[in-house]
């Protein structure tokens, strides 16, 4: 059962998630059957969801991890809100996009507990991907703001959960660990949904670059739409990683100014394997695609992508011409001896 498929008498306070995105450690691009086989190891006996068009996508079944910790609250008119004690489970899954990109995606839905005492774990396991606030007067907005602030060590740690899930898949024996594209790195996207009234929340959204590798997303959605948030954020994280990765590749050219073969070896897989994966919103719910329209306007994701890809293709062309000229000159020189 998805984390947000809750009974109508259990209002959601917020949904908190994190996505870690990196290059799949494999020399070869995985085809659809290979992606499904890889992700089947996440939870044996449970099916992997997959589709092949417009870009291949495979999503593993959820794996649960129990948590008993605190959440921070934050309000602009207070230095720090009271912490909220929560108990429940975090649902995590792995995603493979285009047979080349790997994501670990964790999320949990926060609801108010009906009782303030600790209950048997069977109760929390009956609501997978849900944590119950058992103490503190929590509000959805303050929990979202508290989660998106710099994390403290003793709070809900989705970073570690995401990292463990990613490591389990990355070391799988089916992957040869021969990465064809260097310097792409890993990005983390922290996201949170505050639940609002349908008539008062026309898809409020904010996207922030926290540092070179971390991004934060805040969304206000009516409760009936929050089930679509995780897939939207995974799609956003994919395209943010693509934009970041090609930028890092472009910035690394200076190290290879005198090595045209190295430049061509680096550029070829980027243009052949990563560029075709750029399809913003292709796998997102139609309910949230208007957010993509806003991102295309500001900061202009596709404009940035087109400029970066154009830069890479220009460099490929000039490097190829230089390599040919060098080859001809060397051939002419050897022929004159």
C-alpha positions as CSV (number, residue, x, y, z in Angstrom):
1,X,0.0,0.0,0.0
2,X,1.5,3.4,-0.9
3,X,2.4,5.6,2.0
4,X,-0.3,8.1,1.2
5,X,-3.2,5.6,0.8
6,X,-4.6,6.4,4.2
7,X,-8.1,6.2,5.5
8,X,-10.0,9.5,5.1
9,X,-10.3,9.8,8.9
10,X,-6.5,10.1,9.2
11,X,-5.5,13.5,7.9
12,X,-2.0,13.9,6.7
13,X,0.2,16.5,8.3
14,X,3.1,16.3,5.8
15,X,5.0,14.0,3.6
16,X,8.8,14.0,3.8
17,X,11.2,12.5,1.3
18,X,14.7,12.3,-0.1
19,X,16.1,11.1,-3.4
20,X,19.8,10.2,-4.1
21,X,20.7,10.1,-7.8
22,X,23.9,8.9,-9.5
23,X,25.2,7.0,-12.5
24,X,24.5,3.3,-12.6
25,X,27.9,1.6,-12.1
26,X,27.9,-0.4,-15.2
27,X,29.8,-0.2,-18.5
28,X,26.8,-1.2,-20.5
29,X,23.4,0.5,-20.5
30,X,20.9,-2.0,-18.9
31,X,18.0,-3.0,-21.1
32,X,14.5,-3.3,-19.6
33,X,14.7,-7.0,-18.5
34,X,18.1,-6.4,-16.9
35,X,16.8,-3.4,-15.0
36,X,13.9,-5.4,-13.7
37,X,16.2,-8.3,-12.7
38,X,18.4,-5.9,-10.8
39,X,15.6,-4.3,-8.8
40,X,13.9,-7.6,-8.1
41,X,16.6,-8.2,-5.5
42,X,15.2,-5.4,-3.4
43,X,12.3,-7.5,-2.3
44,X,12.0,-11.1,-3.6
45,X,8.5,-12.2,-4.5
46,X,7.2,-8.6,-5.1
47,X,6.9,-7.3,-8.7
48,X,9.0,-4.5,-10.2
49,X,6.9,-1.8,-11.9
50,X,8.4,-1.0,-15.4
51,X,7.7,0.8,-18.6
52,X,9.7,1.3,-21.7
53,X,8.4,4.5,-23.3
54,X,9.1,7.4,-23.7
55,X,12.1,6.6,-21.5
56,X,12.6,3.2,-19.9
57,X,11.7,3.2,-16.2
58,X,11.9,0.5,-13.5
59,X,10.7,0.9,-9.9
60,X,11.4,-1.6,-7.2
61,X,8.9,-2.6,-4.5
62,X,9.2,-0.7,-1.3
63,X,11.4,-1.8,1.5
64,X,10.5,-0.6,5.0
65,X,12.7,0.6,7.8
66,X,11.4,1.3,11.3
67,X,12.2,4.7,13.0
68,X,11.7,6.0,16.5
69,X,13.0,9.6,16.5
70,X,12.1,13.2,16.5
71,X,11.1,15.8,13.9
72,X,12.0,19.4,14.1
73,X,9.4,22.2,13.8
74,X,10.2,25.7,12.6
75,X,8.3,28.9,12.5
76,X,9.6,32.3,11.3
77,X,8.3,34.0,14.4
78,X,10.2,31.6,16.8
79,X,13.9,30.7,17.1
80,X,13.0,27.0,17.3
81,X,9.8,25.1,17.7
82,X,9.3,22.1,19.9
83,X,10.4,18.7,18.6
84,X,7.8,16.1,17.8
85,X,8.4,12.4,18.7
86,X,7.4,10.1,15.9
87,X,7.3,6.3,15.5
88,X,6.6,4.3,12.3
89,X,8.3,3.3,9.1
90,X,10.0,4.8,6.1
91,X,9.4,3.3,2.7
92,X,12.3,3.2,0.3
93,X,12.6,2.1,-3.3
94,X,15.1,2.0,-6.1
95,X,14.6,3.5,-9.5
96,X,16.5,2.9,-12.8
97,X,16.0,5.4,-15.6
98,X,17.0,4.7,-19.1
99,X,19.2,1.8,-18.0
100,X,21.8,4.4,-17.0
101,X,20.6,6.4,-14.0
102,X,20.1,5.0,-10.5
103,X,18.0,6.5,-7.7
104,X,17.3,5.6,-4.1
105,X,14.0,7.2,-3.0
106,X,12.7,7.3,0.6
107,X,9.6,8.8,1.9
108,X,7.3,8.8,4.9
109,X,3.9,10.3,5.6
110,X,3.4,12.1,9.0
111,X,0.0,11.7,10.7
112,X,-1.2,12.3,14.3
113,X,-1.3,9.3,16.5
114,X,-4.7,8.5,18.1
115,X,-2.9,7.6,21.3
116,X,0.1,9.1,23.0
117,X,1.6,5.8,24.2
118,X,3.9,3.5,22.2
119,X,2.1,0.6,20.5
120,X,3.3,-2.8,19.2
121,X,5.3,-2.7,16.0
122,X,2.6,-4.7,14.3
123,X,0.4,-1.5,14.5
124,X,3.1,0.6,12.7
125,X,3.8,-2.1,10.1
126,X,0.1,-2.1,9.2
127,X,0.6,1.4,7.9
128,X,3.8,1.1,5.7
129,X,5.6,4.3,5.0
130,X,3.8,6.2,7.7
131,X,5.1,7.8,11.0
132,X,2.8,8.8,13.8
133,X,3.4,12.0,15.9
134,X,2.9,10.7,19.4
135,X,3.9,13.9,21.2
136,X,4.0,17.6,20.5
137,X,1.4,19.9,18.9
138,X,2.6,19.3,15.3
139,X,1.5,21.4,12.3
140,X,2.1,20.5,8.7
141,X,3.8,23.7,7.7
142,X,6.2,23.8,10.7
143,X,7.2,20.2,10.2
144,X,7.9,20.8,6.5
145,X,10.0,23.9,7.3
146,X,11.8,22.1,10.1
147,X,12.7,19.2,7.9
148,X,14.0,21.4,5.1
149,X,16.4,23.3,7.4
150,X,19.9,22.0,8.0
151,X,19.5,18.5,9.6
152,X,20.5,17.7,13.1
153,X,22.1,14.4,14.0
154,X,19.3,13.3,16.3
155,X,16.4,13.8,13.9
156,X,14.8,11.7,11.2
157,X,17.7,10.7,9.0
158,X,16.5,10.0,5.5
159,X,20.0,10.6,4.1
160,X,21.4,7.5,5.8
161,X,18.4,5.4,4.8
162,X,18.7,6.5,1.2
163,X,22.4,5.9,1.2
164,X,22.1,2.3,2.6
165,X,19.5,1.5,-0.1
166,X,21.7,2.9,-2.8
167,X,24.7,1.0,-1.6
168,X,22.8,-2.3,-1.6
169,X,22.0,-2.0,-5.3
170,X,25.3,-0.4,-6.4
171,X,27.3,-3.4,-5.2
172,X,25.0,-6.0,-6.8
173,X,27.0,-8.7,-8.7
174,X,25.1,-7.9,-11.9
175,X,26.9,-4.5,-12.1
176,X,30.5,-4.6,-13.3
177,X,31.4,-1.3,-11.5
178,X,33.0,0.0,-14.7
179,X,31.6,3.5,-15.0
180,X,31.9,4.9,-18.5
181,X,31.4,8.6,-17.5
182,X,33.6,10.1,-14.8
183,X,32.9,13.2,-12.7
184,X,29.1,13.0,-12.8
185,X,28.9,12.6,-9.0
186,X,25.8,12.2,-6.8
187,X,23.0,14.6,-6.0
188,X,20.5,14.6,-3.2
189,X,17.0,16.1,-3.4
190,X,15.1,16.7,-0.1
191,X,11.4,17.2,-0.6
192,X,8.5,17.9,1.6
193,X,4.7,18.3,1.0
194,X,2.5,20.4,3.2
195,X,-1.2,19.5,2.9
196,X,-3.5,22.4,2.0
197,X,-7.2,22.9,1.2
198,X,-8.0,22.2,-2.5
199,X,-9.5,25.6,-3.0
200,X,-6.5,27.4,-1.4
201,X,-3.4,25.7,-2.8
202,X,-2.9,26.1,-6.6
203,X,0.2,23.9,-6.7
204,X,2.5,26.1,-4.5
205,X,6.1,25.0,-5.2
206,X,9.6,26.1,-4.4
207,X,13.0,24.7,-5.6
208,X,16.3,25.7,-3.9
209,X,19.9,24.8,-4.5
210,X,21.4,24.3,-1.0
211,X,24.9,23.6,-2.2
212,X,26.7,21.8,-5.1
213,X,25.0,18.5,-4.4
214,X,21.9,19.1,-2.3
215,X,18.6,20.6,-3.4
216,X,15.3,21.2,-1.5
217,X,11.8,21.2,-2.8
218,X,8.7,22.4,-0.9
219,X,5.2,21.7,-2.3
220,X,1.7,22.5,-1.0
221,X,-0.9,20.0,-2.3
222,X,-4.4,18.9,-1.5
223,X,-4.4,15.5,0.3
224,X,-5.9,13.7,-2.7
225,X,-2.9,14.7,-4.8
226,X,0.0,13.9,-2.5
227,X,0.4,10.3,-3.8
228,X,1.8,11.8,-7.0
229,X,4.5,13.8,-5.2
230,X,7.2,11.1,-4.9
231,X,7.2,10.3,-8.7
232,X,7.2,14.0,-9.6
233,X,10.2,14.6,-7.3
234,X,12.0,11.6,-8.7
235,X,11.5,13.0,-12.2
236,X,12.8,16.4,-11.0
237,X,15.8,14.8,-9.3
238,X,16.6,12.9,-12.5
239,X,16.7,16.1,-14.7
240,X,18.5,18.1,-12.0
241,X,21.2,15.4,-11.9
242,X,21.4,15.3,-15.7
243,X,21.9,19.1,-15.8
244,X,24.5,18.9,-13.0
245,X,26.3,16.0,-14.5
246,X,26.8,17.5,-18.0
247,X,27.9,20.7,-16.3
248,X,30.6,18.9,-14.4
249,X,31.7,17.1,-17.6
250,X,31.9,20.4,-19.5
251,X,33.9,22.0,-16.7
252,X,36.5,19.2,-16.7
253,X,37.6,19.8,-20.3
254,X,40.5,22.1,-19.2
255,X,42.3,19.0,-17.8
256,X,42.3,17.4,-21.2
257,X,43.2,20.3,-23.5
258,X,46.2,18.4,-24.8
259,X,44.5,15.0,-24.8
260,X,41.9,14.9,-27.6
261,X,41.4,11.2,-27.3
262,X,40.5,11.5,-23.6
263,X,38.0,14.3,-24.4
264,X,36.3,12.1,-27.1
265,X,36.2,9.1,-24.8
266,X,34.4,11.3,-22.1
267,X,32.0,13.0,-24.5
268,X,30.8,10.1,-26.5
269,X,28.9,8.2,-23.8
270,X,27.5,11.5,-22.4
271,X,26.0,12.4,-25.8
272,X,25.0,8.9,-26.7
273,X,23.6,7.7,-23.3
274,X,22.6,10.7,-21.2
275,X,21.4,13.3,-23.7
276,X,18.5,11.1,-24.9
277,X,17.1,10.8,-21.3
278,X,16.1,14.5,-21.1
279,X,12.3,14.4,-21.1
280,X,11.0,16.6,-18.3
281,X,7.6,15.5,-16.9
282,X,7.5,12.4,-19.1
283,X,6.9,10.1,-16.1
284,X,5.2,12.7,-13.8
285,X,1.5,12.7,-13.0
286,X,-0.5,15.0,-15.2
287,X,-1.8,16.6,-11.9
288,X,1.7,18.0,-11.2
289,X,2.9,18.8,-14.7
290,X,2.0,22.5,-14.3
291,X,4.9,22.7,-11.9
292,X,7.3,21.7,-14.8
293,X,5.9,24.5,-16.8
294,X,7.0,26.9,-14.0
295,X,10.4,25.3,-13.9
296,X,10.8,25.7,-17.6
297,X,10.0,29.5,-17.2
298,X,12.3,30.0,-14.2
299,X,15.0,28.9,-13.8
300,X,14.6,27.5,-17.4
301,X,15.7,23.9,-17.1
302,X,15.5,23.1,-20.8
303,X,17.2,26.3,-21.8
304,X,20.1,25.5,-19.6
305,X,20.2,21.9,-20.9
306,X,20.1,23.0,-24.5
307,X,23.0,25.4,-23.9
308,X,25.1,22.8,-22.1
309,X,24.4,20.1,-24.7
310,X,25.3,22.6,-27.5
311,X,28.6,23.3,-25.7
312,X,29.4,19.6,-25.5
313,X,28.6,19.0,-29.2
314,X,30.7,22.0,-30.2
315,X,33.6,20.7,-28.2
316,X,33.1,17.2,-29.8
317,X,33.3,18.8,-33.2
318,X,36.3,20.9,-32.6
319,X,38.2,18.1,-30.8
320,X,37.5,15.7,-33.6
321,X,38.8,18.2,-36.2
322,X,41.9,18.8,-34.2
323,X,42.5,15.1,-33.8
324,X,42.1,14.6,-37.6
325,X,44.5,17.5,-38.3
326,X,47.0,16.1,-35.8
327,X,46.7,12.7,-37.4
328,X,47.2,14.0,-40.9
329,X,50.2,16.1,-39.9
330,X,51.8,13.1,-38.1
331,X,51.1,10.9,-41.2
332,X,52.6,13.5,-43.5
333,X,55.6,13.8,-41.3
334,X,56.2,10.1,-41.1
335,X,55.8,9.8,-44.9
336,X,58.5,12.4,-45.6
337,X,61.1,10.4,-43.7
